[in-house]
Amino acid sequence: MDWSGGFWERRYSAEPVLDDTALVGRLRYVLAHGVKEGLVERSAEWPGLACLVQLLGPARRRFQWFNWTKRWSKRGSEDMAAGEGRYAEEIAEPVELEVAPLPCWEGLGEEERQRVVRGLVEAVEAEARAQDRPVLGARAVRAQHPHTRPERLKRSPRPLGHASTRHALKELREQYRAFVAAFREAAARWRRGDFSARFPLLSFPPSVVPGRVIRIL
């Protein structure tokens, strides 16, 4: 295959969303997928997996999940040999997913939430039309070879967090710097053999053997 690295090659990171306005903005970003890149004209036309159907209709949706643990436990059996391998019906199990409302929308009724989502989608599609550029279309998206690469790759550093004001981001940056400073101080004491060093909340001691333990061993 003409791929470099693993499919999920980039290391996972979770950036905090600091306020409700920024949270709605993250949902808008998700709904704009495919439209802002000029792949489809409307969000509902995106041929891949999307949450828009559940946001505008029943929140629950059923999928088929192929239990590969069950597949490997039966490998070599006659039943699996007659099946379709990794996508055999014998290992398929129904899974129901439910899209929960954003915390800031929990006080809204279902119709009101759907109205807000439609407003977000309409704004996304209006911005795309204003760019007046050709749209690839869902059929052409499906016809693309999986190794197709864009001519230009957009690369940007991950943000420290998402917020609707600069002041909130500044506070987050100061908190992060204080966290890093406290961790480094505790790690230095830990490496010197001071096991009473207290690490900041949600952090862990370095995965190294302290020098004093090495001398004991």
C-alpha positions in Angstrom: 0.0 0.0 0.0 1.1 3.5 -0.7 0.6 4.7 2.9 3.3 5.8 5.3 2.9 5.0 9.0 -0.2 3.6 10.7 -3.8 4.7 10.0 -4.0 6.5 13.3 -0.3 7.6 13.1 -0.6 11.0 14.9 -0.7 10.7 18.7 -4.1 11.4 20.3 -4.6 14.6 22.2 -7.6 16.1 23.9 -7.9 19.9 23.9 -10.2 21.4 26.5 -13.3 23.4 25.4 -13.6 26.3 27.8 -17.0 27.8 27.2 -20.4 27.1 25.6 -19.8 29.3 22.6 -16.6 27.5 21.8 -18.4 24.1 22.3 -21.0 25.1 19.7 -18.2 26.2 17.5 -16.7 22.7 17.7 -20.0 21.2 16.6 -20.2 23.6 13.8 -16.7 22.6 12.7 -17.8 18.9 12.6 -20.9 19.7 10.6 -18.9 21.7 8.1 -16.8 18.6 7.2 -16.9 18.0 3.5 -18.6 21.3 2.7 -15.8 23.6 3.7 -13.3 21.5 1.7 -15.5 21.7 -1.5 -16.2 18.0 -1.5 -20.0 18.2 -1.2 -22.4 21.1 -1.5 -24.6 20.3 1.4 -23.7 18.7 4.8 -26.4 16.1 4.4 -24.7 14.9 1.1 -21.5 13.7 2.9 -21.3 10.0 2.1 -19.3 9.1 5.2 -20.3 8.5 8.8 -21.9 11.7 10.2 -24.0 12.7 13.2 -26.3 15.1 11.3 -29.0 12.5 10.8 -29.2 11.9 14.6 -29.1 15.6 15.4 -32.1 16.3 13.1 -34.0 13.1 13.9 -34.0 10.2 16.3 -31.0 10.4 18.6 -30.5 6.6 18.5 -29.1 4.8 15.6 -28.2 1.1 15.2 -25.0 -0.2 13.6 -23.4 -3.6 13.0 -20.2 -4.2 14.9 -18.0 -7.1 13.8 -16.6 -8.8 16.9 -13.1 -9.8 15.8 -12.4 -11.4 19.2 -15.2 -13.9 18.4 -13.7 -14.2 14.9 -10.2 -15.1 16.2 -11.7 -17.6 18.7 -13.4 -19.5 15.8 -10.6 -19.2 13.2 -10.0 -22.5 11.4 -13.5 -23.7 12.1 -15.8 -24.9 9.3 -18.4 -22.2 10.1 -15.9 -19.4 9.7 -14.4 -21.0 6.6 -17.8 -20.9 4.9 -18.3 -17.2 6.0 -17.0 -14.0 4.7 -13.9 -13.6 6.9 -13.7 -10.4 8.9 -17.2 -9.3 7.8 -18.9 -12.6 8.3 -22.5 -12.4 9.7 -21.5 -15.0 12.3 -19.5 -12.4 14.2 -21.8 -9.4 13.6 -23.5 -7.9 16.7 -26.0 -5.0 16.8 -24.8 -1.8 18.6 -27.0 1.1 19.4 -25.4 4.6 19.6 -27.2 7.6 21.0 -26.1 11.2 20.4 -26.6 13.2 23.6 -27.3 16.9 23.4 -24.6 19.4 24.2 -24.6 20.3 27.9 -25.5 23.9 27.0 -28.6 22.7 25.1 -30.0 20.3 27.7 -32.6 22.9 28.7 -33.9 23.2 25.1 -36.6 21.0 23.7 -35.9 18.6 20.8 -37.4 20.8 18.2 -35.5 23.8 19.4 -32.2 21.9 19.3 -32.9 20.8 15.8 -33.7 24.4 14.8 -30.3 25.5 16.1 -28.5 22.7 14.3 -30.2 23.6 11.0 -29.1 27.2 11.5 -25.5 26.1 11.9 -25.7 23.9 8.8 -27.3 26.7 6.8 -24.5 29.1 7.8 -21.9 26.6 6.8 -23.4 26.0 3.4 -23.9 29.7 2.8 -20.2 30.4 3.5 -19.2 27.6 1.1 -21.4 29.0 -1.7 -20.0 32.5 -1.2 -16.6 31.1 -2.1 -18.0 30.3 -5.6 -15.7 27.3 -6.3 -16.5 24.0 -7.9 -17.8 21.2 -5.8 -16.5 17.6 -6.3 -19.8 15.9 -5.3 -20.6 12.8 -3.3 -20.4 10.4 -6.2 -16.9 11.6 -7.1 -15.9 11.4 -3.4 -16.8 7.7 -3.4 -15.0 7.1 -6.7 -11.7 8.4 -5.3 -8.9 6.0 -4.8 -8.0 5.7 -1.0 -4.4 6.7 -1.8 -5.5 9.9 -3.4 -3.7 12.9 -1.8 -4.5 16.6 -2.0 -2.1 18.8 -3.8 -1.6 20.8 -0.6 -1.6 19.5 2.9 -2.8 21.8 5.6 -0.6 21.5 8.6 -1.1 23.6 11.8 -0.1 23.1 15.4 -2.7 21.8 17.8 -4.3 24.5 19.9 -3.8 24.5 23.7 -7.6 24.7 24.0 -10.7 26.2 22.4 -12.4 29.3 23.8 -14.4 32.3 22.5 -12.2 34.9 24.3 -8.5 35.5 24.4 -8.7 36.1 28.2 -9.9 32.5 28.7 -7.0 31.1 26.6 -4.6 33.3 28.5 -5.8 31.8 31.8 -5.5 28.3 30.4 -2.0 29.0 29.2 -1.0 30.3 32.7 -2.6 27.2 34.4 -0.7 24.9 32.0 2.6 26.6 32.7 2.0 26.3 36.4 1.2 22.6 36.0 4.4 21.9 34.0 6.5 23.8 36.5 5.0 21.8 39.4 5.5 18.5 37.6 9.1 19.2 36.8 9.9 20.1 40.4 8.2 16.9 41.6 9.9 14.8 39.0 13.4 16.2 40.0 12.7 15.4 43.6 11.5 11.9 42.6 14.7 11.2 40.6 16.8 12.2 43.6 15.0 9.6 45.7 12.5 11.8 47.5 9.4 9.6 47.1 7.3 12.0 49.2 7.2 14.4 46.2 3.7 15.3 45.3 2.8 15.4 41.7 0.0 17.7 40.3 -3.4 16.2 40.0 -3.9 14.1 36.8 -0.2 13.5 36.4 2.0 10.5 37.1 5.6 10.0 38.3 8.2 9.4 35.5 8.5 5.8 34.4 12.1 5.5 35.5 13.8 3.8 38.4 15.2 6.5 40.9 18.9 6.5 41.4 18.6 5.5 45.1 16.7 2.3 44.2 19.3 1.5 41.6 22.1 1.7 44.3 20.0 -0.6 46.5 19.6 -3.1 43.8 
